[in-house]
Amino acid sequence: MSDSLGAKFLIPLNTEEGLRNGSVQIIVNGVYFLSNTDQTDIQIDSDFHIEDSVVVIHNTSNGGSIDLNSDDLIGVYFQKEVS
């Protein structure tokens, strides 16, 4: 999926679950990318942010450090929380 800020990744969670703010890590081709301490903050000068069960990786035209390609190896690591 694509977003105006970059690529969107939907994390499959149950309806009562969400991504724990601050726990999400993104690795692309072996390189870790950074977010704000509050990962729900949509600051332009960070590599990604989270929205509910979606991770948005910011592209370079929106303050991120990478433009994803179809052959990139992407890892999304997180803790989930129950609401």
mmCIF file of the N, C-alpha and C atoms, coordinates in Angstrom:
data_MODEL
# 
_entry.id   MODEL 
# 
loop_
_atom_site.group_PDB 
_atom_site.id 
_atom_site.type_symbol 
_atom_site.label_atom_id 
_atom_site.label_alt_id 
_atom_site.label_comp_id 
_atom_site.label_asym_id 
_atom_site.label_entity_id 
_atom_site.label_seq_id 
_atom_site.pdbx_PDB_ins_code 
_atom_site.Cartn_x 
_atom_site.Cartn_y 
_atom_site.Cartn_z 
_atom_site.occupancy 
_atom_site.B_iso_or_equiv 
_atom_site.pdbx_formal_charge 
_atom_site.auth_seq_id 
_atom_site.auth_comp_id 
_atom_site.auth_asym_id 
_atom_site.auth_atom_id 
_atom_site.pdbx_PDB_model_num 
ATOM 1   N N  . MET A 1 1  ? 0.842  -1.177 0.000  1.00 0.00 ? 1  MET A N  1 
ATOM 2   C CA . MET A 1 1  ? 0.000  0.000  0.000  1.00 0.00 ? 1  MET A CA 1 
ATOM 3   C C  . MET A 1 1  ? 0.888  1.240  0.000  1.00 0.00 ? 1  MET A C  1 
ATOM 4   N N  . SER A 1 2  ? 0.356  2.315  -0.518 1.00 0.00 ? 2  SER A N  1 
ATOM 5   C CA . SER A 1 2  ? 1.110  3.554  -0.587 1.00 0.00 ? 2  SER A CA 1 
ATOM 6   C C  . SER A 1 2  ? 0.346  4.669  0.111  1.00 0.00 ? 2  SER A C  1 
ATOM 7   N N  . ASP A 1 3  ? 1.072  5.611  0.636  1.00 0.00 ? 3  ASP A N  1 
ATOM 8   C CA . ASP A 1 3  ? 0.527  6.746  1.366  1.00 0.00 ? 3  ASP A CA 1 
ATOM 9   C C  . ASP A 1 3  ? 1.236  7.974  0.817  1.00 0.00 ? 3  ASP A C  1 
ATOM 10  N N  . SER A 1 4  ? 0.702  9.157  1.062  1.00 0.00 ? 4  SER A N  1 
ATOM 11  C CA . SER A 1 4  ? 1.369  10.363 0.560  1.00 0.00 ? 4  SER A CA 1 
ATOM 12  C C  . SER A 1 4  ? 2.745  10.548 1.197  1.00 0.00 ? 4  SER A C  1 
ATOM 13  N N  . LEU A 1 5  ? 2.993  9.948  2.352  1.00 0.00 ? 5  LEU A N  1 
ATOM 14  C CA . LEU A 1 5  ? 4.307  10.044 3.008  1.00 0.00 ? 5  LEU A CA 1 
ATOM 15  C C  . LEU A 1 5  ? 5.253  8.926  2.606  1.00 0.00 ? 5  LEU A C  1 
ATOM 16  N N  . GLY A 1 6  ? 4.726  7.840  2.063  1.00 0.00 ? 6  GLY A N  1 
ATOM 17  C CA . GLY A 1 6  ? 5.569  6.711  1.692  1.00 0.00 ? 6  GLY A CA 1 
ATOM 18  C C  . GLY A 1 6  ? 4.782  5.421  1.646  1.00 0.00 ? 6  GLY A C  1 
ATOM 19  N N  . ALA A 1 7  ? 5.468  4.301  1.906  1.00 0.00 ? 7  ALA A N  1 
ATOM 20  C CA . ALA A 1 7  ? 4.856  2.977  1.832  1.00 0.00 ? 7  ALA A CA 1 
ATOM 21  C C  . ALA A 1 7  ? 4.155  2.632  3.144  1.00 0.00 ? 7  ALA A C  1 
ATOM 22  N N  . LYS A 1 8  ? 2.968  2.026  3.028  1.00 0.00 ? 8  LYS A N  1 
ATOM 23  C CA . LYS A 1 8  ? 2.188  1.608  4.193  1.00 0.00 ? 8  LYS A CA 1 
ATOM 24  C C  . LYS A 1 8  ? 2.204  0.094  4.303  1.00 0.00 ? 8  LYS A C  1 
ATOM 25  N N  . PHE A 1 9  ? 2.352  -0.394 5.532  1.00 0.00 ? 9  PHE A N  1 
ATOM 26  C CA . PHE A 1 9  ? 2.314  -1.821 5.789  1.00 0.00 ? 9  PHE A CA 1 
ATOM 27  C C  . PHE A 1 9  ? 1.269  -2.101 6.857  1.00 0.00 ? 9  PHE A C  1 
ATOM 28  N N  . LEU A 1 10 ? 0.266  -2.900 6.513  1.00 0.00 ? 10 LEU A N  1 
ATOM 29  C CA . LEU A 1 10 ? -0.789 -3.278 7.443  1.00 0.00 ? 10 LEU A CA 1 
ATOM 30  C C  . LEU A 1 10 ? -0.326 -4.503 8.221  1.00 0.00 ? 10 LEU A C  1 
ATOM 31  N N  . ILE A 1 11 ? -0.292 -4.384 9.536  1.00 0.00 ? 11 ILE A N  1 
ATOM 32  C CA . ILE A 1 11 ? 0.113  -5.484 10.405 1.00 0.00 ? 11 ILE A CA 1 
ATOM 33  C C  . ILE A 1 11 ? -1.159 -6.227 10.818 1.00 0.00 ? 11 ILE A C  1 
ATOM 34  N N  . PRO A 1 12 ? -1.260 -7.528 10.525 1.00 0.00 ? 12 PRO A N  1 
ATOM 35  C CA . PRO A 1 12 ? -2.485 -8.266 10.857 1.00 0.00 ? 12 PRO A CA 1 
ATOM 36  C C  . PRO A 1 12 ? -2.600 -8.508 12.366 1.00 0.00 ? 12 PRO A C  1 
ATOM 37  N N  . LEU A 1 13 ? -3.534 -7.809 12.982 1.00 0.00 ? 13 LEU A N  1 
ATOM 38  C CA . LEU A 1 13 ? -3.793 -7.936 14.414 1.00 0.00 ? 13 LEU A CA 1 
ATOM 39  C C  . LEU A 1 13 ? -5.277 -8.199 14.632 1.00 0.00 ? 13 LEU A C  1 
ATOM 40  N N  . ASN A 1 14 ? -5.604 -8.775 15.772 1.00 0.00 ? 14 ASN A N  1 
ATOM 41  C CA . ASN A 1 14 ? -7.003 -8.932 16.146 1.00 0.00 ? 14 ASN A CA 1 
ATOM 42  C C  . ASN A 1 14 ? -7.593 -7.565 16.479 1.00 0.00 ? 14 ASN A C  1 
ATOM 43  N N  . THR A 1 15 ? -8.911 -7.454 16.478 1.00 0.00 ? 15 THR A N  1 
ATOM 44  C CA . THR A 1 15 ? -9.571 -6.160 16.674 1.00 0.00 ? 15 THR A CA 1 
ATOM 45  C C  . THR A 1 15 ? -9.238 -5.505 18.004 1.00 0.00 ? 15 THR A C  1 
ATOM 46  N N  . GLU A 1 16 ? -8.983 -6.286 19.050 1.00 0.00 ? 16 GLU A N  1 
ATOM 47  C CA . GLU A 1 16 ? -8.684 -5.700 20.357 1.00 0.00 ? 16 GLU A CA 1 
ATOM 48  C C  . GLU A 1 16 ? -7.195 -5.432 20.562 1.00 0.00 ? 16 GLU A C  1 
ATOM 49  N N  . GLU A 1 17 ? -6.366 -5.688 19.553 1.00 0.00 ? 17 GLU A N  1 
ATOM 50  C CA . GLU A 1 17 ? -4.926 -5.506 19.661 1.00 0.00 ? 17 GLU A CA 1 
ATOM 51  C C  . GLU A 1 17 ? -4.462 -4.279 18.871 1.00 0.00 ? 17 GLU A C  1 
ATOM 52  N N  . GLY A 1 18 ? -3.323 -3.750 19.279 1.00 0.00 ? 18 GLY A N  1 
ATOM 53  C CA . GLY A 1 18 ? -2.711 -2.634 18.577 1.00 0.00 ? 18 GLY A CA 1 
ATOM 54  C C  . GLY A 1 18 ? -1.198 -2.724 18.686 1.00 0.00 ? 18 GLY A C  1 
ATOM 55  N N  . LEU A 1 19 ? -0.501 -1.888 17.939 1.00 0.00 ? 19 LEU A N  1 
ATOM 56  C CA . LEU A 1 19 ? 0.954  -1.820 18.025 1.00 0.00 ? 19 LEU A CA 1 
ATOM 57  C C  . LEU A 1 19 ? 1.341  -1.006 19.256 1.00 0.00 ? 19 LEU A C  1 
ATOM 58  N N  . ARG A 1 20 ? 2.246  -1.515 20.067 1.00 0.00 ? 20 ARG A N  1 
ATOM 59  C CA . ARG A 1 20 ? 2.694  -0.785 21.254 1.00 0.00 ? 20 ARG A CA 1 
ATOM 60  C C  . ARG A 1 20 ? 3.594  0.367  20.806 1.00 0.00 ? 20 ARG A C  1 
ATOM 61  N N  . ASN A 1 21 ? 3.173  1.574  21.145 1.00 0.00 ? 21 ASN A N  1 
ATOM 62  C CA . ASN A 1 21 ? 3.918  2.772  20.793 1.00 0.00 ? 21 ASN A CA 1 
ATOM 63  C C  . ASN A 1 21 ? 5.327  2.699  21.386 1.00 0.00 ? 21 ASN A C  1 
ATOM 64  N N  . GLY A 1 22 ? 6.340  2.898  20.562 1.00 0.00 ? 22 GLY A N  1 
ATOM 65  C CA . GLY A 1 22 ? 7.726  2.850  21.003 1.00 0.00 ? 22 GLY A CA 1 
ATOM 66  C C  . GLY A 1 22 ? 8.402  1.514  20.787 1.00 0.00 ? 22 GLY A C  1 
ATOM 67  N N  . SER A 1 23 ? 7.634  0.484  20.435 1.00 0.00 ? 23 SER A N  1 
ATOM 68  C CA . SER A 1 23 ? 8.223  -0.850 20.287 1.00 0.00 ? 23 SER A CA 1 
ATOM 69  C C  . SER A 1 23 ? 8.564  -1.210 18.849 1.00 0.00 ? 23 SER A C  1 
ATOM 70  N N  . VAL A 1 24 ? 8.090  -0.449 17.877 1.00 0.00 ? 24 VAL A N  1 
ATOM 71  C CA . VAL A 1 24 ? 8.237  -0.830 16.469 1.00 0.00 ? 24 VAL A CA 1 
ATOM 72  C C  . VAL A 1 24 ? 9.655  -0.546 15.979 1.00 0.00 ? 24 VAL A C  1 
ATOM 73  N N  . GLN A 1 25 ? 10.241 -1.530 15.304 1.00 0.00 ? 25 GLN A N  1 
ATOM 74  C CA . GLN A 1 25 ? 11.546 -1.388 14.666 1.00 0.00 ? 25 GLN A CA 1 
ATOM 75  C C  . GLN A 1 25 ? 11.399 -1.774 13.201 1.00 0.00 ? 25 GLN A C  1 
ATOM 76  N N  . ILE A 1 26 ? 12.020 -0.997 12.336 1.00 0.00 ? 26 ILE A N  1 
ATOM 77  C CA . ILE A 1 26 ? 11.998 -1.251 10.896 1.00 0.00 ? 26 ILE A CA 1 
ATOM 78  C C  . ILE A 1 26 ? 13.429 -1.523 10.439 1.00 0.00 ? 26 ILE A C  1 
ATOM 79  N N  . ILE A 1 27 ? 13.609 -2.610 9.699  1.00 0.00 ? 27 ILE A N  1 
ATOM 80  C CA . ILE A 1 27 ? 14.908 -2.948 9.132  1.00 0.00 ? 27 ILE A CA 1 
ATOM 81  C C  . ILE A 1 27 ? 14.705 -3.157 7.634  1.00 0.00 ? 27 ILE A C  1 
ATOM 82  N N  . VAL A 1 28 ? 15.487 -2.448 6.821  1.00 0.00 ? 28 VAL A N  1 
ATOM 83  C CA . VAL A 1 28 ? 15.421 -2.600 5.367  1.00 0.00 ? 28 VAL A CA 1 
ATOM 84  C C  . VAL A 1 28 ? 16.822 -2.954 4.882  1.00 0.00 ? 28 VAL A C  1 
ATOM 85  N N  . ASN A 1 29 ? 16.929 -4.114 4.247  1.00 0.00 ? 29 ASN A N  1 
ATOM 86  C CA . ASN A 1 29 ? 18.212 -4.595 3.724  1.00 0.00 ? 29 ASN A CA 1 
ATOM 87  C C  . ASN A 1 29 ? 19.315 -4.567 4.790  1.00 0.00 ? 29 ASN A C  1 
ATOM 88  N N  . GLY A 1 30 ? 18.955 -4.930 6.035  1.00 0.00 ? 30 GLY A N  1 
ATOM 89  C CA . GLY A 1 30 ? 19.923 -5.012 7.118  1.00 0.00 ? 30 GLY A CA 1 
ATOM 90  C C  . GLY A 1 30 ? 20.210 -3.714 7.844  1.00 0.00 ? 30 GLY A C  1 
ATOM 91  N N  . VAL A 1 31 ? 19.530 -2.619 7.476  1.00 0.00 ? 31 VAL A N  1 
ATOM 92  C CA . VAL A 1 31 ? 19.761 -1.315 8.096  1.00 0.00 ? 31 VAL A CA 1 
ATOM 93  C C  . VAL A 1 31 ? 18.538 -0.931 8.929  1.00 0.00 ? 31 VAL A C  1 
ATOM 94  N N  . TYR A 1 32 ? 18.777 -0.549 10.193 1.00 0.00 ? 32 TYR A N  1 
ATOM 95  C CA . TYR A 1 32 ? 17.697 -0.091 11.063 1.00 0.00 ? 32 TYR A CA 1 
ATOM 96  C C  . TYR A 1 32 ? 17.331 1.346  10.715 1.00 0.00 ? 32 TYR A C  1 
ATOM 97  N N  . PHE A 1 33 ? 16.033 1.645  10.745 1.00 0.00 ? 33 PHE A N  1 
ATOM 98  C CA . PHE A 1 33 ? 15.569 3.001  10.493 1.00 0.00 ? 33 PHE A CA 1 
ATOM 99  C C  . PHE A 1 33 ? 14.903 3.557  11.739 1.00 0.00 ? 33 PHE A C  1 
ATOM 100 N N  . LEU A 1 34 ? 14.872 4.895  11.842 1.00 0.00 ? 34 LEU A N  1 
ATOM 101 C CA . LEU A 1 34 ? 14.512 5.573  13.084 1.00 0.00 ? 34 LEU A CA 1 
ATOM 102 C C  . LEU A 1 34 ? 13.141 6.231  13.024 1.00 0.00 ? 34 LEU A C  1 
ATOM 103 N N  . SER A 1 35 ? 12.518 6.305  14.191 1.00 0.00 ? 35 SER A N  1 
ATOM 104 C CA . SER A 1 35 ? 11.278 7.060  14.350 1.00 0.00 ? 35 SER A CA 1 
ATOM 105 C C  . SER A 1 35 ? 11.433 7.961  15.566 1.00 0.00 ? 35 SER A C  1 
ATOM 106 N N  . ASN A 1 36 ? 10.429 8.770  15.807 1.00 0.00 ? 36 ASN A N  1 
ATOM 107 C CA . ASN A 1 36 ? 10.400 9.570  17.028 1.00 0.00 ? 36 ASN A CA 1 
ATOM 108 C C  . ASN A 1 36 ? 10.121 8.658  18.212 1.00 0.00 ? 36 ASN A C  1 
ATOM 109 N N  . THR A 1 37 ? 10.410 9.124  19.410 1.00 0.00 ? 37 THR A N  1 
ATOM 110 C CA . THR A 1 37 ? 10.100 8.352  20.612 1.00 0.00 ? 37 THR A CA 1 
ATOM 111 C C  . THR A 1 37 ? 8.614  8.031  20.653 1.00 0.00 ? 37 THR A C  1 
ATOM 112 N N  . ASP A 1 38 ? 7.774  9.027  20.352 1.00 0.00 ? 38 ASP A N  1 
ATOM 113 C CA . ASP A 1 38 ? 6.334  8.803  20.182 1.00 0.00 ? 38 ASP A CA 1 
ATOM 114 C C  . ASP A 1 38 ? 6.130  8.407  18.728 1.00 0.00 ? 38 ASP A C  1 
ATOM 115 N N  . GLN A 1 39 ? 5.981  7.110  18.476 1.00 0.00 ? 39 GLN A N  1 
ATOM 116 C CA . GLN A 1 39 ? 5.920  6.625  17.097 1.00 0.00 ? 39 GLN A CA 1 
ATOM 117 C C  . GLN A 1 39 ? 4.616  6.972  16.387 1.00 0.00 ? 39 GLN A C  1 
ATOM 118 N N  . THR A 1 40 ? 3.636  7.512  17.100 1.00 0.00 ? 40 THR A N  1 
ATOM 119 C CA . THR A 1 40 ? 2.401  7.960  16.447 1.00 0.00 ? 40 THR A CA 1 
ATOM 120 C C  . THR A 1 40 ? 2.543  9.378  15.915 1.00 0.00 ? 40 THR A C  1 
ATOM 121 N N  . ASP A 1 41 ? 3.651  10.042 16.234 1.00 0.00 ? 41 ASP A N  1 
ATOM 122 C CA . ASP A 1 41 ? 3.923  11.406 15.790 1.00 0.00 ? 41 ASP A CA 1 
ATOM 123 C C  . ASP A 1 41 ? 4.331  11.376 14.317 1.00 0.00 ? 41 ASP A C  1 
ATOM 124 N N  . ILE A 1 42 ? 3.629  12.130 13.487 1.00 0.00 ? 42 ILE A N  1 
ATOM 125 C CA . ILE A 1 42 ? 3.870  12.103 12.037 1.00 0.00 ? 42 ILE A CA 1 
ATOM 126 C C  . ILE A 1 42 ? 4.877  13.174 11.648 1.00 0.00 ? 42 ILE A C  1 
ATOM 127 N N  . GLN A 1 43 ? 5.966  13.292 12.372 1.00 0.00 ? 43 GLN A N  1 
ATOM 128 C CA . GLN A 1 43 ? 7.004  14.268 12.032 1.00 0.00 ? 43 GLN A CA 1 
ATOM 129 C C  . GLN A 1 43 ? 7.605  13.919 10.684 1.00 0.00 ? 43 GLN A C  1 
ATOM 130 N N  . ILE A 1 44 ? 7.814  14.932 9.874  1.00 0.00 ? 44 ILE A N  1 
ATOM 131 C CA . ILE A 1 44 ? 8.376  14.729 8.547  1.00 0.00 ? 44 ILE A CA 1 
ATOM 132 C C  . ILE A 1 44 ? 9.827  14.242 8.621  1.00 0.00 ? 44 ILE A C  1 
ATOM 133 N N  . ASP A 1 45 ? 10.575 14.635 9.651  1.00 0.00 ? 45 ASP A N  1 
ATOM 134 C CA . ASP A 1 45 ? 11.993 14.270 9.721  1.00 0.00 ? 45 ASP A CA 1 
ATOM 135 C C  . ASP A 1 45 ? 12.243 12.976 10.501 1.00 0.00 ? 45 ASP A C  1 
ATOM 136 N N  . SER A 1 46 ? 11.408 11.985 10.274 1.00 0.00 ? 46 SER A N  1 
ATOM 137 C CA . SER A 1 46 ? 11.635 10.655 10.833 1.00 0.00 ? 46 SER A CA 1 
ATOM 138 C C  . SER A 1 46 ? 11.441 9.640  9.712  1.00 0.00 ? 46 SER A C  1 
ATOM 139 N N  . ASP A 1 47 ? 11.921 8.438  9.916  1.00 0.00 ? 47 ASP A N  1 
ATOM 140 C CA . ASP A 1 47 ? 11.852 7.420  8.856  1.00 0.00 ? 47 ASP A CA 1 
ATOM 141 C C  . ASP A 1 47 ? 10.508 6.708  8.784  1.00 0.00 ? 47 ASP A C  1 
ATOM 142 N N  . PHE A 1 48 ? 9.774  6.667  9.913  1.00 0.00 ? 48 PHE A N  1 
ATOM 143 C CA . PHE A 1 48 ? 8.458  6.020  9.879  1.00 0.00 ? 48 PHE A CA 1 
ATOM 144 C C  . PHE A 1 48 ? 7.619  6.459  11.070 1.00 0.00 ? 48 PHE A C  1 
ATOM 145 N N  . HIS A 1 49 ? 6.325  6.178  10.985 1.00 0.00 ? 49 HIS A N  1 
ATOM 146 C CA . HIS A 1 49 ? 5.420  6.360  12.117 1.00 0.00 ? 49 HIS A CA 1 
ATOM 147 C C  . HIS A 1 49 ? 4.363  5.256  12.062 1.00 0.00 ? 49 HIS A C  1 
ATOM 148 N N  . ILE A 1 50 ? 3.590  5.128  13.145 1.00 0.00 ? 50 ILE A N  1 
ATOM 149 C CA . ILE A 1 50 ? 2.535  4.118  13.187 1.00 0.00 ? 50 ILE A CA 1 
ATOM 150 C C  . ILE A 1 50 ? 1.180  4.782  13.319 1.00 0.00 ? 50 ILE A C  1 
ATOM 151 N N  . GLU A 1 51 ? 0.179  4.129  12.746 1.00 0.00 ? 51 GLU A N  1 
ATOM 152 C CA . GLU A 1 51 ? -1.222 4.542  12.844 1.00 0.00 ? 51 GLU A CA 1 
ATOM 153 C C  . GLU A 1 51 ? -2.036 3.281  13.107 1.00 0.00 ? 51 GLU A C  1 
ATOM 154 N N  . ASP A 1 52 ? -2.535 3.100  14.314 1.00 0.00 ? 52 ASP A N  1 
ATOM 155 C CA . ASP A 1 52 ? -3.286 1.892  14.677 1.00 0.00 ? 52 ASP A CA 1 
ATOM 156 C C  . ASP A 1 52 ? -2.458 0.647  14.366 1.00 0.00 ? 52 ASP A C  1 
ATOM 157 N N  . SER A 1 53 ? -2.843 -0.136 13.361 1.00 0.00 ? 53 SER A N  1 
ATOM 158 C CA . SER A 1 53 ? -2.085 -1.341 13.005 1.00 0.00 ? 53 SER A CA 1 
ATOM 159 C C  . SER A 1 53 ? -1.351 -1.168 11.672 1.00 0.00 ? 53 SER A C  1 
ATOM 160 N N  . VAL A 1 54 ? -1.022 0.070  11.328 1.00 0.00 ? 54 VAL A N  1 
ATOM 161 C CA . VAL A 1 54 ? -0.336 0.381  10.074 1.00 0.00 ? 54 VAL A CA 1 
ATOM 162 C C  . VAL A 1 54 ? 0.999  1.061  10.378 1.00 0.00 ? 54 VAL A C  1 
ATOM 163 N N  . VAL A 1 55 ? 2.048  0.628  9.667  1.00 0.00 ? 55 VAL A N  1 
ATOM 164 C CA . VAL A 1 55 ? 3.357  1.276  9.731  1.00 0.00 ? 55 VAL A CA 1 
ATOM 165 C C  . VAL A 1 55 ? 3.559  2.015  8.417  1.00 0.00 ? 55 VAL A C  1 
ATOM 166 N N  . VAL A 1 56 ? 3.891  3.313  8.489  1.00 0.00 ? 56 VAL A N  1 
ATOM 167 C CA . VAL A 1 56 ? 4.141  4.120  7.299  1.00 0.00 ? 56 VAL A CA 1 
ATOM 168 C C  . VAL A 1 56 ? 5.627  4.459  7.259  1.00 0.00 ? 56 VAL A C  1 
ATOM 169 N N  . ILE A 1 57 ? 6.328  3.970  6.223  1.00 0.00 ? 57 ILE A N  1 
ATOM 170 C CA . ILE A 1 57 ? 7.743  4.269  6.042  1.00 0.00 ? 57 ILE A CA 1 
ATOM 171 C C  . ILE A 1 57 ? 7.850  5.496  5.145  1.00 0.00 ? 57 ILE A C  1 
ATOM 172 N N  . HIS A 1 58 ? 8.409  6.573  5.682  1.00 0.00 ? 58 HIS A N  1 
ATOM 173 C CA . HIS A 1 58 ? 8.496  7.847  4.956  1.00 0.00 ? 58 HIS A CA 1 
ATOM 174 C C  . HIS A 1 58 ? 9.521  7.759  3.834  1.00 0.00 ? 58 HIS A C  1 
ATOM 175 N N  . ASN A 1 59 ? 9.159  8.232  2.650  1.00 0.00 ? 59 ASN A N  1 
ATOM 176 C CA . ASN A 1 59 ? 10.117 8.271  1.546  1.00 0.00 ? 59 ASN A CA 1 
ATOM 177 C C  . ASN A 1 59 ? 10.995 9.517  1.655  1.00 0.00 ? 59 ASN A C  1 
ATOM 178 N N  . THR A 1 60 ? 12.019 9.616  0.818  1.00 0.00 ? 60 THR A N  1 
ATOM 179 C CA . THR A 1 60 ? 12.994 10.705 0.938  1.00 0.00 ? 60 THR A CA 1 
ATOM 180 C C  . THR A 1 60 ? 12.389 12.073 0.660  1.00 0.00 ? 60 THR A C  1 
ATOM 181 N N  . SER A 1 61 ? 11.353 12.150 -0.140 1.00 0.00 ? 61 SER A N  1 
ATOM 182 C CA . SER A 1 61 ? 10.734 13.458 -0.390 1.00 0.00 ? 61 SER A CA 1 
ATOM 183 C C  . SER A 1 61 ? 9.886  13.923 0.783  1.00 0.00 ? 61 SER A C  1 
ATOM 184 N N  . ASN A 1 62 ? 9.717  13.062 1.795  1.00 0.00 ? 62 ASN A N  1 
ATOM 185 C CA . ASN A 1 62 ? 8.960  13.414 2.991  1.00 0.00 ? 62 ASN A CA 1 
ATOM 186 C C  . ASN A 1 62 ? 9.781  13.253 4.258  1.00 0.00 ? 62 ASN A C  1 
ATOM 187 N N  . GLY A 1 63 ? 11.095 13.466 4.175  1.00 0.00 ? 63 GLY A N  1 
ATOM 188 C CA . GLY A 1 63 ? 11.949 13.470 5.353  1.00 0.00 ? 63 GLY A CA 1 
ATOM 189 C C  . GLY A 1 63 ? 12.513 12.136 5.765  1.00 0.00 ? 63 GLY A C  1 
ATOM 190 N N  . GLY A 1 64 ? 12.145 11.057 5.070  1.00 0.00 ? 64 GLY A N  1 
ATOM 191 C CA . GLY A 1 64 ? 12.689 9.748  5.397  1.00 0.00 ? 64 GLY A CA 1 
ATOM 192 C C  . GLY A 1 64 ? 14.066 9.556  4.794  1.00 0.00 ? 64 GLY A C  1 
ATOM 193 N N  . SER A 1 65 ? 14.647 8.400  5.051  1.00 0.00 ? 65 SER A N  1 
ATOM 194 C CA . SER A 1 65 ? 16.010 8.117  4.586  1.00 0.00 ? 65 SER A CA 1 
ATOM 195 C C  . SER A 1 65 ? 16.060 7.147  3.423  1.00 0.00 ? 65 SER A C  1 
ATOM 196 N N  . ILE A 1 66 ? 14.906 6.621  2.970  1.00 0.00 ? 66 ILE A N  1 
ATOM 197 C CA . ILE A 1 66 ? 14.940 5.575  1.950  1.00 0.00 ? 66 ILE A CA 1 
ATOM 198 C C  . ILE A 1 66 ? 13.692 5.633  1.074  1.00 0.00 ? 66 ILE A C  1 
ATOM 199 N N  . ASP A 1 67 ? 13.891 5.306  -0.183 1.00 0.00 ? 67 ASP A N  1 
ATOM 200 C CA . ASP A 1 67 ? 12.785 5.050  -1.104 1.00 0.00 ? 67 ASP A CA 1 
ATOM 201 C C  . ASP A 1 67 ? 12.779 3.552  -1.347 1.00 0.00 ? 67 ASP A C  1 
ATOM 202 N N  . LEU A 1 68 ? 11.712 2.893  -0.948 1.00 0.00 ? 68 LEU A N  1 
ATOM 203 C CA . LEU A 1 68 ? 11.663 1.435  -1.048 1.00 0.00 ? 68 LEU A CA 1 
ATOM 204 C C  . LEU A 1 68 ? 11.547 0.979  -2.494 1.00 0.00 ? 68 LEU A C  1 
ATOM 205 N N  . ASN A 1 69 ? 12.178 -0.167 -2.773 1.00 0.00 ? 69 ASN A N  1 
ATOM 206 C CA . ASN A 1 69 ? 12.077 -0.830 -4.068 1.00 0.00 ? 69 ASN A CA 1 
ATOM 207 C C  . ASN A 1 69 ? 11.404 -2.182 -3.877 1.00 0.00 ? 69 ASN A C  1 
ATOM 208 N N  . SER A 1 70 ? 10.878 -2.728 -4.940 1.00 0.00 ? 70 SER A N  1 
ATOM 209 C CA . SER A 1 70 ? 10.146 -3.994 -4.847 1.00 0.00 ? 70 SER A CA 1 
ATOM 210 C C  . SER A 1 70 ? 11.024 -5.161 -4.403 1.00 0.00 ? 70 SER A C  1 
ATOM 211 N N  . ASP A 1 71 ? 12.340 -5.073 -4.570 1.00 0.00 ? 71 ASP A N  1 
ATOM 212 C CA . ASP A 1 71 ? 13.212 -6.176 -4.180 1.00 0.00 ? 71 ASP A CA 1 
ATOM 213 C C  . ASP A 1 71 ? 13.891 -5.953 -2.818 1.00 0.00 ? 71 ASP A C  1 
ATOM 214 N N  . ASP A 1 72 ? 13.500 -4.917 -2.077 1.00 0.00 ? 72 ASP A N  1 
ATOM 215 C CA . ASP A 1 72 ? 14.054 -4.681 -0.743 1.00 0.00 ? 72 ASP A CA 1 
ATOM 216 C C  . ASP A 1 72 ? 13.578 -5.745 0.238  1.00 0.00 ? 72 ASP A C  1 
ATOM 217 N N  . LEU A 1 73 ? 14.429 -6.118 1.168  1.00 0.00 ? 73 LEU A N  1 
ATOM 218 C CA . LEU A 1 73 ? 14.065 -7.027 2.251  1.00 0.00 ? 73 LEU A CA 1 
ATOM 219 C C  . LEU A 1 73 ? 13.691 -6.185 3.459  1.00 0.00 ? 73 LEU A C  1 
ATOM 220 N N  . ILE A 1 74 ? 12.438 -6.295 3.896  1.00 0.00 ? 74 ILE A N  1 
ATOM 221 C CA . ILE A 1 74 ? 11.896 -5.417 4.932  1.00 0.00 ? 74 ILE A CA 1 
ATOM 222 C C  . ILE A 1 74 ? 11.459 -6.249 6.132  1.00 0.00 ? 74 ILE A C  1 
ATOM 223 N N  . GLY A 1 75 ? 11.940 -5.863 7.304  1.00 0.00 ? 75 GLY A N  1 
ATOM 224 C CA . GLY A 1 75 ? 11.512 -6.494 8.543  1.00 0.00 ? 75 GLY A CA 1 
ATOM 225 C C  . GLY A 1 75 ? 10.804 -5.469 9.414  1.00 0.00 ? 75 GLY A C  1 
ATOM 226 N N  . VAL A 1 76 ? 9.656  -5.854 9.953  1.00 0.00 ? 76 VAL A N  1 
ATOM 227 C CA . VAL A 1 76 ? 8.910  -4.999 10.878 1.00 0.00 ? 76 VAL A CA 1 
ATOM 228 C C  . VAL A 1 76 ? 8.774  -5.785 12.172 1.00 0.00 ? 76 VAL A C  1 
ATOM 229 N N  . TYR A 1 77 ? 9.384  -5.289 13.233 1.00 0.00 ? 77 TYR A N  1 
ATOM 230 C CA . TYR A 1 77 ? 9.361  -5.952 14.533 1.00 0.00 ? 77 TYR A CA 1 
ATOM 231 C C  . TYR A 1 77 ? 8.599  -5.066 15.503 1.00 0.00 ? 77 TYR A C  1 
ATOM 232 N N  . PHE A 1 78 ? 7.765  -5.692 16.345 1.00 0.00 ? 78 PHE A N  1 
ATOM 233 C CA . PHE A 1 78 ? 6.905  -4.894 17.219 1.00 0.00 ? 78 PHE A CA 1 
ATOM 234 C C  . PHE A 1 78 ? 6.419  -5.733 18.393 1.00 0.00 ? 78 PHE A C  1 
ATOM 235 N N  . GLN A 1 79 ? 5.932  -5.050 19.383 1.00 0.00 ? 79 GLN A N  1 
ATOM 236 C CA . GLN A 1 79 ? 5.176  -5.663 20.469 1.00 0.00 ? 79 GLN A CA 1 
ATOM 237 C C  . GLN A 1 79 ? 3.743  -5.215 20.286 1.00 0.00 ? 79 GLN A C  1 
ATOM 238 N N  . LYS A 1 80 ? 2.818  -6.103 20.582 1.00 0.00 ? 80 LYS A N  1 
ATOM 239 C CA . LYS A 1 80 ? 1.421  -5.685 20.494 1.00 0.00 ? 80 LYS A CA 1 
ATOM 240 C C  . LYS A 1 80 ? 0.858  -5.512 21.898 1.00 0.00 ? 80 LYS A C  1 
ATOM 241 N N  . GLU A 1 81 ? -0.196 -4.700 21.964 1.00 0.00 ? 81 GLU A N  1 
ATOM 242 C CA . GLU A 1 81 ? -0.882 -4.487 23.238 1.00 0.00 ? 81 GLU A CA 1 
ATOM 243 C C  . GLU A 1 81 ? -2.353 -4.710 23.048 1.00 0.00 ? 81 GLU A C  1 
ATOM 244 N N  . VAL A 1 82 ? -3.012 -5.127 24.103 1.00 0.00 ? 82 VAL A N  1 
ATOM 245 C CA . VAL A 1 82 ? -4.452 -5.394 24.070 1.00 0.00 ? 82 VAL A CA 1 
ATOM 246 C C  . VAL A 1 82 ? -5.163 -4.218 24.709 1.00 0.00 ? 82 VAL A C  1 
ATOM 247 N N  . SER A 1 83 ? -6.174 -3.723 23.996 1.00 0.00 ? 83 SER A N  1 
ATOM 248 C CA . SER A 1 83 ? -6.920 -2.558 24.545 1.00 0.00 ? 83 SER A CA 1 
ATOM 249 C C  . SER A 1 83 ? -8.129 -3.001 25.339 1.00 0.00 ? 83 SER A C  1 
# 
